[in-house]
Amino acid sequence: MTVAIADPVLSTWIVAGAVLLALIASARARRESGLFSQRLTQEVKGFAILAIIFSHTGYFLVTDHQFLFPLSILAGVGVNIFLFLSGFGLTMSALARERKPVEFYLHHLPRLFIPLWITLGIFLALDFFVLDLSYGWQYIAQSLAGFFPHADLYTDIDSPLWYLTLALFYYIVFPLFFSTKRPWLSAILVYAVSELAFRLAGHALDAVAHLYAVHLFAFPLGMMFAWLLRTPSPVARVLACAGELGAVARYCLLAALAVPACYFAYFSGVGDTVLHEQTASLVVVALVVLIFMIKRTDFGVLYVFGLYSYEIYLLHWPLLYRYDILYARAPAWLATILYLFVFIALAYTLRHLSNFLIRPIIQK
């Protein structure tokens, strides 16, 4: 149920202050070298999942949209970051070790499906026994298969999972079209196939058509970025030079990147044309990635949230909307902070349970 809160602006300042203190407390000098290390990608994922949580809370859980603004305006950017990093990560992994499609699926798909099945099983049981809610067998079968053609925040079992259908599609087509000799061409083919599949789906995806249209380009863009970093391209050389700047020049550059990032995040084009919204979102994604690449400080709190971002994504909305126990009993700022700890604890448990079940499959 939606929640009415008191003092939304003050509560937002307290949450923002707590997040800032957590960033400062967990800040350390960068430990890994390289233009875009694995730790950096986890930090960017942490930024993305926090953006999604704050957006879903500020715009869909509470009645006053002043709460968590402007932390709440980056949900679309967060989804595009996840897709961008998926394309980037799969391409970097494929360039390091080429796998046949069957081997690729056995390695990656259990990591998507096992946590999904555990989460859906828990929420299906809770909905039935606690809330007396039930779903049709076709709906359940589609959900277990990773097909979510609807994204109703208030009636679907876990509406943010529309994203998983798109991500799963990319995971399926990636090994079929990827070439280690021409990664750039692979990115173009994956985008073309996704556009074709989206159009052929017709009315089956009407309920999520706008969401897919806005986010189709991020995964292939991540593939292209991985190719640029792995080759002696002008982009890679410029980024390497930017990473060697002195402290003053680096801070000036970070500020120069942050200004347009804030501008395009605020003037996001939501409600305008798909092209406008998609372009603004991808510009912010690019600027956020550049900021993380140029900074010389690791933020442990972002790394932790990034490490468990997938599990948090699976869990967060049903807990906030249907099973809320904190916003109904505590000040909004305290409930928000406590939920972040709850999400990490539950995601940690889900990760270890999933790994226990995945390990025999991966080892075969």
C-alpha positions as CSV (number, residue, x, y, z in Angstrom):
1,M,0.0,0.0,0.0
2,T,1.1,3.6,-0.6
3,V,2.3,5.5,2.4
4,A,1.7,9.1,3.6
5,I,4.6,10.6,5.3
6,A,5.3,13.8,7.3
7,D,8.1,16.3,6.6
8,P,9.2,14.9,3.2
9,V,11.8,17.5,2.6
10,L,13.5,17.2,6.0
11,S,13.4,13.4,5.7
12,T,15.1,13.7,2.3
13,W,17.9,15.8,3.8
14,I,18.4,13.2,6.5
15,V,18.6,10.3,4.1
16,A,20.9,12.2,1.8
17,G,23.1,13.1,4.7
18,A,23.2,9.5,5.8
19,V,24.2,8.3,2.3
20,L,26.9,11.0,2.1
21,L,28.3,10.0,5.5
22,A,28.3,6.3,4.4
23,L,30.2,7.2,1.3
24,I,32.8,9.3,3.2
25,A,33.2,6.6,5.9
26,S,33.7,3.9,3.3
27,A,36.0,5.9,1.0
28,R,39.5,4.6,0.4
29,A,42.2,5.3,-2.2
30,R,41.7,3.3,-5.4
31,R,43.1,-0.2,-5.0
32,E,42.7,-1.6,-8.6
33,S,44.4,-0.3,-11.7
34,G,42.9,-0.3,-15.2
35,L,40.5,2.0,-17.0
36,F,37.3,0.2,-15.8
37,S,38.1,-2.5,-13.3
38,Q,35.7,-5.1,-12.0
39,R,35.5,-3.2,-8.7
40,L,34.5,0.0,-10.5
41,T,31.7,-1.8,-12.4
42,Q,30.4,-3.1,-9.0
43,E,30.4,0.5,-7.7
44,V,28.5,1.7,-10.7
45,K,25.9,-1.1,-10.1
46,G,25.7,0.1,-6.5
47,F,24.9,3.6,-7.7
48,A,22.3,2.2,-10.1
49,I,20.4,0.0,-7.5
50,L,20.3,2.9,-5.0
51,A,18.9,5.1,-7.8
52,I,16.2,2.5,-8.5
53,I,15.3,2.0,-4.8
54,F,15.0,5.7,-4.2
55,S,12.9,6.2,-7.3
56,H,10.5,3.4,-6.6
57,T,10.2,4.7,-3.0
58,G,9.8,8.4,-3.8
59,Y,7.5,8.1,-6.8
60,F,5.5,5.0,-6.2
61,L,5.5,4.0,-2.6
62,V,4.9,7.3,-0.8
63,T,2.2,9.8,-1.7
64,D,4.4,12.9,-1.5
65,H,6.9,13.0,-4.4
66,Q,9.0,15.6,-2.6
67,F,10.4,12.7,-0.5
68,L,13.8,11.6,-1.8
69,F,13.8,14.2,-4.6
70,P,16.2,14.6,-6.5
71,L,17.6,11.2,-5.5
72,S,14.5,9.7,-7.0
73,I,14.8,10.8,-10.6
74,L,17.2,8.2,-11.9
75,A,15.3,5.0,-12.2
76,G,15.6,4.8,-16.0
77,V,19.3,5.7,-15.8
78,G,19.7,2.9,-13.2
79,V,18.1,0.3,-15.6
80,N,20.2,1.5,-18.5
81,I,23.3,1.2,-16.3
82,F,22.5,-2.4,-15.6
83,L,22.0,-3.2,-19.2
84,F,25.1,-1.2,-20.3
85,L,27.3,-3.1,-17.7
86,S,25.8,-6.4,-18.8
87,G,26.8,-5.8,-22.3
88,F,30.2,-4.6,-21.2
89,G,30.8,-7.5,-18.8
90,L,29.7,-10.2,-21.2
91,T,31.9,-8.8,-24.0
92,M,35.0,-8.5,-21.8
93,S,34.5,-12.0,-20.5
94,A,34.0,-13.4,-24.1
95,L,37.1,-11.6,-25.3
96,A,39.1,-13.2,-22.4
97,R,37.6,-16.6,-22.8
98,E,35.4,-17.7,-25.8
99,R,32.6,-20.1,-24.9
100,K,30.3,-22.1,-27.1
101,P,26.6,-21.1,-26.7
102,V,25.7,-24.1,-24.6
103,E,28.6,-23.6,-22.3
104,F,27.7,-19.9,-22.1
105,Y,24.1,-20.6,-21.1
106,L,25.2,-23.2,-18.5
107,H,27.6,-20.7,-17.0
108,H,25.3,-17.6,-17.0
109,L,21.6,-18.5,-17.0
110,P,21.6,-20.4,-13.7
111,R,22.9,-17.2,-12.1
112,L,19.8,-15.4,-13.4
113,F,17.2,-18.1,-12.9
114,I,18.1,-19.7,-9.5
115,P,17.7,-16.4,-7.5
116,L,14.6,-15.6,-9.5
117,W,13.0,-18.9,-8.8
118,I,13.8,-18.7,-5.1
119,T,12.4,-15.1,-4.9
120,L,9.2,-15.9,-6.8
121,G,8.7,-19.0,-4.8
122,I,8.9,-17.0,-1.6
123,F,6.6,-14.3,-2.7
124,L,4.1,-16.7,-4.3
125,A,3.8,-18.5,-1.0
126,L,3.6,-15.3,1.1
127,D,1.0,-13.7,-1.2
128,F,-1.1,-16.9,-1.0
129,F,-0.9,-17.6,2.8
130,V,-0.5,-14.1,4.2
131,L,-2.4,-11.8,1.8
132,D,-4.8,-14.4,0.3
133,L,-3.6,-13.5,-3.2
134,S,-3.3,-16.0,-6.0
135,Y,-2.2,-15.9,-9.6
136,G,-3.2,-18.0,-12.6
137,W,-1.0,-20.9,-13.7
138,Q,-0.2,-19.3,-17.0
139,Y,1.0,-16.1,-15.2
140,I,3.1,-18.3,-12.8
141,A,4.7,-20.3,-15.6
142,Q,5.5,-17.1,-17.6
143,S,7.1,-15.6,-14.5
144,L,9.2,-18.7,-13.8
145,A,10.4,-18.6,-17.4
146,G,11.5,-15.0,-17.0
147,F,8.8,-13.5,-19.2
148,F,7.1,-10.5,-17.7
149,P,5.0,-8.7,-20.3
150,H,3.4,-6.4,-17.7
151,A,4.9,-3.9,-15.2
152,D,2.0,-2.9,-13.0
153,L,3.6,-1.8,-9.7
154,Y,0.5,-2.6,-7.7
155,T,-0.9,-5.8,-9.2
156,D,2.0,-7.8,-10.6
157,I,3.9,-10.1,-8.3
158,D,7.1,-8.1,-8.8
159,S,6.7,-5.5,-11.4
160,P,10.3,-4.3,-11.8
161,L,11.1,-7.7,-13.3
162,W,10.0,-6.5,-16.7
163,Y,13.7,-5.6,-17.0
164,L,14.7,-9.3,-16.5
165,T,12.9,-10.3,-19.7
166,L,14.9,-7.8,-21.7
167,A,18.2,-8.8,-20.0
168,L,17.4,-12.5,-20.5
169,F,16.8,-11.9,-24.2
170,Y,20.2,-10.3,-24.5
171,Y,21.8,-13.2,-22.7
172,I,20.2,-15.6,-25.1
173,V,21.2,-13.8,-28.3
174,F,24.7,-12.7,-27.2
175,P,26.6,-16.0,-27.8
176,L,24.8,-16.5,-31.1
177,F,26.0,-13.3,-32.6
178,F,29.3,-12.5,-30.8
179,S,32.5,-12.6,-32.6
180,T,35.9,-12.1,-30.9
181,K,37.3,-10.8,-34.2
182,R,34.6,-8.2,-34.7
183,P,33.0,-7.2,-31.4
184,W,31.8,-3.9,-32.9
185,L,29.9,-5.8,-35.5
186,S,28.5,-8.1,-32.9
187,A,27.1,-5.1,-31.0
188,I,25.4,-3.8,-34.2
189,L,23.9,-7.3,-34.9
190,V,22.6,-7.6,-31.3
191,Y,20.9,-4.2,-31.5
192,A,19.4,-5.1,-34.9
193,V,18.1,-8.4,-33.6
194,S,16.6,-6.8,-30.5
195,E,14.8,-4.1,-32.6
196,L,13.5,-6.8,-34.9
197,A,12.3,-9.1,-32.1
198,F,10.7,-6.1,-30.4
199,R,8.7,-5.3,-33.5
200,L,7.8,-8.9,-34.2
201,A,6.5,-9.3,-30.6
202,G,3.6,-7.0,-31.6
203,H,0.8,-6.6,-29.0
204,A,2.3,-9.2,-26.7
205,L,4.5,-6.5,-25.2
206,D,2.1,-3.5,-25.4
207,A,2.1,-3.0,-21.7
208,V,5.9,-2.6,-21.6
209,A,6.6,-1.3,-25.1
210,H,7.6,2.1,-24.0
211,L,10.0,0.7,-21.4
212,Y,11.7,-1.6,-23.9
213,A,12.0,1.2,-26.5
214,V,13.8,3.4,-24.1
215,H,16.3,0.8,-23.0
216,L,17.0,-1.3,-26.1
217,F,20.2,0.5,-26.9
218,A,22.1,0.3,-23.6
219,F,23.3,-3.3,-23.8
220,P,24.8,-3.1,-27.3
221,L,26.4,0.2,-26.3
222,G,28.1,-1.6,-23.4
223,M,29.4,-4.1,-25.9
224,M,30.8,-1.4,-28.1
225,F,32.4,0.3,-25.1
226,A,34.2,-3.0,-24.1
227,W,35.5,-3.2,-27.7
228,L,36.8,0.4,-27.5
229,L,38.6,-0.2,-24.2
230,R,40.2,-3.5,-25.4
231,T,41.7,-1.9,-28.5
232,P,44.2,0.9,-28.9
233,S,41.4,3.3,-29.8
234,P,41.4,7.1,-29.4
235,V,38.7,6.7,-26.8
236,A,40.9,4.4,-24.7
237,R,43.9,6.7,-25.0
238,V,41.9,9.8,-24.0
239,L,40.4,8.0,-21.0
240,A,43.9,6.8,-20.0
241,C,45.2,10.3,-20.1
242,A,42.2,11.6,-18.1
243,G,43.1,9.1,-15.4
244,E,46.6,10.5,-15.1
245,L,45.5,14.1,-14.4
246,G,46.7,15.9,-11.3
247,A,44.3,16.3,-8.4
248,V,43.1,19.8,-9.3
249,A,42.6,19.1,-12.9
250,R,40.8,15.8,-12.1
251,Y,38.4,17.6,-9.7
252,C,37.7,20.2,-12.3
253,L,37.0,17.6,-14.9
254,L,34.7,15.7,-12.5
255,A,32.7,18.9,-11.8
256,A,32.5,19.5,-15.5
257,L,31.0,16.1,-16.0
258,A,28.7,16.3,-13.1
259,V,27.0,19.5,-14.3
260,P,25.6,18.0,-17.6
261,A,24.8,14.8,-15.8
262,C,22.6,16.6,-13.3
263,Y,21.0,18.6,-16.1
264,F,20.1,15.7,-18.3
265,A,18.9,13.7,-15.2
266,Y,16.5,16.5,-14.3
267,F,15.4,17.3,-17.8
268,S,15.1,13.6,-18.6
269,G,12.5,13.7,-21.3
270,V,10.2,11.3,-19.3
271,G,6.7,11.8,-20.9
272,D,8.2,13.2,-24.1
273,T,9.3,11.2,-27.2
274,V,11.1,7.9,-26.8
275,L,14.2,9.4,-28.6
276,H,14.4,12.3,-26.1
277,E,14.0,10.1,-23.1
278,Q,16.5,7.4,-24.4
279,T,19.1,10.0,-25.4
280,A,18.9,11.9,-22.1
281,S,19.2,8.6,-20.1
282,L,22.1,7.3,-22.1
283,V,24.0,10.7,-21.8
284,V,23.7,10.4,-18.0
285,V,24.8,6.8,-18.1
286,A,27.9,7.8,-20.1
287,L,28.7,10.7,-17.8
288,V,28.3,8.6,-14.7
289,V,30.6,5.9,-16.1
290,L,33.2,8.5,-17.0
291,I,33.0,10.0,-13.5
292,F,33.6,6.6,-11.9
293,M,36.5,5.9,-14.2
294,I,38.2,9.2,-13.5
295,K,37.7,9.4,-9.7
296,R,40.6,8.0,-7.6
297,T,38.6,7.0,-4.6
298,D,36.8,3.6,-3.9
299,F,33.5,3.7,-2.1
300,G,33.0,0.6,-0.1
301,V,29.3,1.1,0.4
302,L,28.6,1.4,-3.3
303,Y,30.7,-1.7,-3.9
304,V,28.6,-3.7,-1.4
305,F,25.3,-2.6,-2.9
306,G,26.7,-3.3,-6.4
307,L,27.8,-6.8,-5.4
308,Y,24.3,-7.7,-4.3
309,S,22.4,-5.5,-6.8
310,Y,20.7,-8.3,-8.7
311,E,19.3,-9.9,-5.5
312,I,18.2,-6.5,-4.2
313,Y,16.5,-5.8,-7.5
314,L,14.5,-9.1,-7.2
315,L,13.5,-8.4,-3.6
316,H,13.0,-4.7,-3.0
317,W,9.6,-3.8,-4.5
318,P,7.3,-6.5,-3.0
319,L,8.9,-5.9,0.4
320,L,8.4,-2.2,0.1
321,Y,4.8,-2.2,-1.2
322,R,3.1,-5.4,-0.1
323,Y,5.0,-6.3,3.0
324,D,6.1,-3.0,4.4
325,I,6.6,-3.0,8.2
326,L,8.9,0.0,8.6
327,Y,7.3,3.0,6.8
328,A,4.0,2.2,8.6
329,R,5.8,2.4,12.0
330,A,8.8,4.7,11.8
331,P,9.7,8.1,10.4
332,A,10.3,7.9,6.6
333,W,14.0,8.8,6.8
334,L,14.6,6.0,9.4
335,A,12.5,3.5,7.5
336,T,14.5,4.2,4.3
337,I,17.9,3.8,6.0
338,L,16.8,0.6,7.8
339,Y,15.4,-0.9,4.5
340,L,18.8,-0.5,2.9
341,F,20.3,-2.7,5.7
342,V,17.4,-5.1,5.3
343,F,18.0,-5.4,1.6
344,I,21.7,-6.1,2.0
345,A,21.0,-8.8,4.6
346,L,18.4,-10.5,2.6
347,A,20.4,-10.2,-0.7
348,Y,23.4,-11.7,1.1
349,T,21.3,-14.7,2.2
350,L,19.8,-15.1,-1.2
351,R,23.2,-15.0,-2.9
352,H,24.6,-17.7,-0.7
353,L,21.6,-19.9,-1.0
354,S,21.6,-19.5,-4.8
355,N,25.4,-20.2,-5.0
356,F,24.8,-23.4,-3.0
357,L,22.3,-24.5,-5.7
358,I,24.2,-23.2,-8.7
359,R,27.6,-24.7,-7.8
360,P,26.7,-28.3,-8.9
361,I,25.3,-27.0,-12.2
362,I,28.4,-24.9,-13.0
363,Q,30.8,-27.6,-12.1
364,K,29.3,-30.2,-14.5
